[in-house]
Amino acid sequence: MNLLNPIRLFFSSAVFSFKAQFGWLNPPMWFTMKVVMPLSQMAFFVFVGQFLITTGNARPDIIAYMAIGNSMMMLSWNTVFSVINITSNDKWDGTLPLMLATPAHRLPVFVGRAMVHVLDGMLSVAISFAYALFLFGVNFGNTNTLALIVAVFLTSFTMAGFGLLIGGLSFYYRDPMVFANIFTFILLIFSGINFPVQALPQPLQFISYIFPLTYGVDAGRKAIAGQTLFDIAPLLGQMLIVGFISIILGYVFFISFEHVARKTGRIEAV
């Protein structure tokens, strides 16, 4: 029975996190964000790409490259911003001390609460792919569907781990959303969203492979080009390694900053 407790905590945390989401974000607003945000971001970069084509500074395939990259990027808004918001909102609402007072193990609780955003991130990617197909003419005819679904799921899962890593700062810092903004735009630069990682200066390319999204975007593009799950397995394996390291470091951050916050009284400081 004791072995089942972490699993029960994991799923109950995921369910309650989903229910609590609409305590501050009502369904119409959530739906609007799902529809408008992917379109606005994708359109911005695609139109930049079209301008580069007209000036002769880019090839025509840059449209598909940017559209797919920004589609995969959409899940980072869920898995970075929303996951960080879990603890941040608890702190601002005054419920964080109550949650920390429970005897439940921290790891399944915090990872479970992030899982709803993994599925939400996959929905964001699906909506973005629809825009890429119907509005920007991206060819999905050769797509290996299984490989793409697995790539999107694992990217969303590992990026949630990255969100947990940054979310550990929520215990100690007043407004961790500053870090969320910083890292979201760092991902735009380093994860091969709108241009290849190889276009970065050589010393900076190493930074790209710290982020799970870099592997996920590459795997997604390959799956859409027709490569099988076996073909992209090395990329997915590397992404899982980076993702699990993020989860472990995130858990260490949670425990460390919780200890410091208890000593300094910052758990309730907003």
C-alpha positions in Angstrom: 0.0 0.0 0.0 2.9 2.3 0.8 4.2 1.9 -2.7 0.9 3.2 -4.1 0.9 6.4 -2.0 3.4 8.3 -4.4 1.2 7.3 -7.4 -2.0 8.4 -5.6 -0.3 11.7 -4.7 0.9 12.2 -8.2 -2.5 11.8 -9.8 -4.5 13.6 -7.1 -2.1 16.5 -7.4 -2.6 16.6 -11.2 -6.4 16.6 -10.8 -6.5 19.3 -8.1 -4.1 21.4 -10.1 -6.4 21.3 -13.1 -9.4 22.2 -11.0 -7.6 25.0 -9.3 -6.5 26.5 -12.6 -10.0 27.8 -13.3 -10.2 29.4 -9.9 -8.2 32.3 -11.3 -8.5 31.6 -15.1 -12.0 31.1 -16.4 -12.6 28.8 -19.4 -13.4 31.5 -22.0 -10.2 33.4 -21.2 -8.2 30.1 -21.3 -9.8 29.3 -24.7 -8.9 32.8 -26.0 -5.3 32.4 -24.9 -5.2 29.0 -26.6 -6.4 30.4 -29.9 -4.8 33.9 -30.0 -1.4 33.4 -28.6 -0.2 30.7 -31.0 -1.5 32.6 -34.0 0.0 35.9 -33.0 3.5 34.5 -32.3 3.6 32.3 -35.3 2.3 35.0 -37.6 4.9 37.5 -36.4 7.9 35.2 -37.2 6.4 33.8 -40.4 5.8 37.3 -41.8 9.4 38.1 -40.9 10.4 35.0 -42.8 8.3 36.1 -45.8 10.0 39.4 -45.8 13.4 37.7 -45.8 12.4 35.6 -48.8 11.3 38.7 -50.8 14.7 40.4 -50.1 16.5 37.3 -51.2 18.0 36.6 -47.8 16.2 33.3 -47.1 15.0 30.2 -48.9 11.3 29.5 -49.3 11.4 26.6 -46.8 12.1 29.1 -44.0 8.3 29.5 -43.6 7.8 25.9 -42.7 10.9 25.9 -40.5 9.6 28.9 -38.5 6.0 27.7 -38.3 7.0 24.3 -37.0 9.6 25.7 -34.6 7.1 28.2 -33.1 4.4 25.5 -32.9 6.7 23.4 -30.7 7.7 26.5 -28.8 4.1 27.0 -27.7 4.3 24.3 -25.1 7.0 26.2 -23.2 4.4 28.8 -22.2 2.5 26.1 -20.4 5.4 24.1 -19.1 7.6 27.1 -18.0 5.2 29.9 -17.1 2.3 27.8 -15.7 4.6 25.4 -13.8 6.4 28.3 -12.2 3.0 29.8 -11.4 2.0 26.8 -9.3 4.2 27.6 -6.4 4.2 31.4 -7.0 0.3 31.5 -6.8 0.4 29.4 -3.7 2.7 31.9 -2.1 0.6 34.9 -3.1 -2.6 33.3 -2.1 -1.2 32.3 1.3 -1.8 28.6 0.7 1.9 27.6 0.4 2.5 27.1 4.2 -0.6 24.9 4.4 0.7 22.7 1.5 4.1 22.4 3.0 2.6 21.4 6.4 1.2 18.2 4.8 3.2 15.0 5.5 3.0 14.1 1.8 6.3 13.5 -0.1 7.3 16.6 -2.0 8.4 14.9 -5.3 5.1 13.3 -6.4 3.1 16.3 -5.2 5.1 18.9 -7.2 5.7 16.7 -10.3 2.0 15.7 -10.3 0.9 19.3 -10.2 2.9 20.0 -13.3 1.4 17.1 -15.3 -1.8 19.0 -16.2 0.4 21.5 -18.0 2.1 18.8 -20.0 -1.3 17.9 -21.6 -2.2 21.6 -21.9 1.1 22.2 -23.7 0.3 19.3 -26.1 -3.0 21.0 -26.9 -1.2 24.3 -27.6 1.1 22.5 -30.1 -1.9 20.8 -31.8 -3.7 24.2 -32.3 -0.4 25.7 -33.6 0.0 22.8 -36.1 -3.5 23.5 -37.4 -2.5 27.1 -38.0 0.7 26.0 -39.7 -1.3 23.7 -42.0 -4.3 25.8 -42.9 -2.9 29.3 -42.8 0.8 29.0 -43.7 0.8 26.1 -46.0 3.1 23.8 -44.1 3.1 20.3 -45.7 2.2 17.6 -43.2 1.7 14.9 -45.9 4.9 12.9 -45.0 4.4 13.1 -41.2 5.0 10.1 -39.1 2.1 10.6 -36.7 3.3 8.2 -34.0 6.8 9.7 -34.0 5.3 13.3 -33.8 2.9 12.5 -31.0 5.7 10.9 -28.9 8.1 13.8 -29.7 5.5 16.4 -28.6 4.6 14.5 -25.4 8.2 13.9 -24.3 9.1 17.5 -25.1 6.2 18.8 -23.0 7.1 16.4 -20.2 10.8 17.3 -20.1 10.0 21.0 -20.4 7.8 20.7 -17.4 10.8 19.4 -15.6 12.7 22.5 -16.7 9.8 24.6 -15.4 10.1 22.8 -12.0 13.8 23.7 -12.0 13.1 27.4 -12.4 10.0 27.1 -10.1 12.2 26.2 -7.2 13.1 29.9 -7.0 9.4 30.6 -6.1 10.1 29.7 -2.5 12.7 32.4 -2.0 12.2 35.1 -4.5 9.2 37.5 -4.5 8.4 37.4 -8.2 9.9 34.3 -9.9 7.9 35.2 -13.1 10.9 37.5 -14.0 12.9 34.3 -14.4 10.1 32.8 -16.5 10.2 35.7 -18.9 14.0 35.6 -19.2 14.2 31.9 -19.9 11.2 31.9 -22.3 13.0 34.4 -24.6 16.3 32.6 -24.1 14.6 29.5 -25.5 13.6 31.5 -28.6 17.2 32.3 -29.2 19.0 29.0 -28.3 16.5 26.2 -29.1 16.5 26.4 -32.9 13.0 27.9 -33.2 13.5 30.4 -36.0 17.0 29.5 -37.1 19.3 26.5 -36.8 21.4 26.1 -33.7 24.4 25.9 -35.9 23.9 29.6 -36.9 24.8 30.6 -33.4 28.5 31.4 -32.6 30.3 28.2 -31.8 30.8 29.0 -28.0 27.1 29.6 -27.6 25.9 26.4 -29.3 26.7 24.4 -26.1 24.1 26.4 -24.3 21.4 25.2 -26.7 21.7 21.6 -25.7 21.1 22.4 -22.0 17.4 22.9 -22.9 15.1 19.9 -23.7 13.2 22.1 -26.2 16.2 22.1 -28.5 16.0 18.3 -28.9 12.2 18.3 -29.1 12.0 20.9 -31.9 14.5 19.0 -33.9 12.7 15.7 -33.3 9.4 17.3 -34.3 10.7 18.6 -37.5 12.2 15.2 -38.4 8.9 13.4 -37.6 7.0 15.9 -39.9 9.6 15.2 -42.6 8.7 11.5 -42.4 11.3 10.0 -40.1 10.2 7.2 -37.8 10.2 6.9 -34.1 13.3 4.7 -34.4 15.0 7.4 -36.4 14.4 10.1 -33.8 15.0 7.9 -30.8 18.6 9.2 -30.2 17.3 12.8 -30.0 14.4 11.7 -27.7 16.9 9.8 -25.5 19.1 12.8 -25.1 16.1 15.0 -24.4 14.9 12.6 -21.7 18.4 12.7 -20.0 18.4 16.5 -20.0 14.7 16.5 -18.8 15.3 14.1 -15.9 18.3 16.1 -14.8 16.1 19.2 -14.8 13.5 17.4 -12.6 16.1 16.1 -10.2 17.8 19.6 -9.9 14.3 21.2 -9.6 13.5 18.9 -6.7 16.8 19.7 -5.0 16.0 23.4 -5.6 12.6 22.9 -4.0 14.0 21.3 -0.9 16.9 23.7 -0.6 14.9 26.9 -1.0 12.1 25.5 1.2 14.7 25.0 3.9 16.1 28.5 3.4 12.7 30.1 3.2 11.7 28.4 6.5 14.7 29.8 8.3 14.3 33.3 6.9 10.5 33.5 7.0 10.2 34.0 3.3 7.6 31.4 2.7 4.9 33.9 3.5 6.7 36.9 2.2 5.2 38.4 -1.0 
